[in-house]
């Protein structure tokens, strides 16, 4: 039963809280709080990992060097 609950949490179809409340939390920059992100999963999508951001930054630098 717990496994089902976890797999259901992986797919976000809509915010669990009202859209307006989630937008308010987002405007207050509260999306970094795990509980807010869980309840407002559509308004506050999971941020890309630091590793992914680092790879993207390196790619941009390489592309800039080629120009």
N, C-alpha and C positions, 0 to 999 in steps of 0.2 A: 504494500500500500504506500509506503514511504517513497519507493522508487518511482511509482506513478506520479506522485505529487512533485517530485524533483524534475521528472521529464516534462511535466506540464508547465513548470515554471520556466523552462528553457525557451518555450515559444510564447512570445508576448503578442496577444491579439488586441488587447485594449488595456488602458489604465484601470487599476482597481479603485482608485479614488476618482473624483470628478475631474473632468478635463480642465476646467477653470482653476481648480485647486492645484492640480499638477503644474499648470502653466505659471501660477503664482509662485510655487516652490522653485520652479526652474528659473524664473526671473530673479529670485532671491539667491540664486546659485547654490541651491541645496541638493542638486542632482548627484553630488559626490557622496552624499550620505547613503550608505547601503540600503537602509530601510525605505528611504524615499525612492531610490532607484527601483526597488522591488515593487513598491506600490504604484509607481508612475512609470512603468517600464516602457511605455510607448512615448511619453513625453521626455523621459530621461533615459535614452538608450544606453546600453553598456558602452563605456568609453573604450576606444582602441587601446591595446596594451602599450606600455612604454617601449617594448621591443619593436612593435609595429611602427610606432612613431619614429623611432630611431632609424629604422630601415628607410622609411619615407624621406626623412631629412637627408640621409646619405644619398638617396636617389636624386633628390632635387639638387644637391650640391654637385653631383656628377654630371647631371644634365646641364647645369649652369656652366661648368668648366668646359663642356663641349662647344658652347656657343661662342 
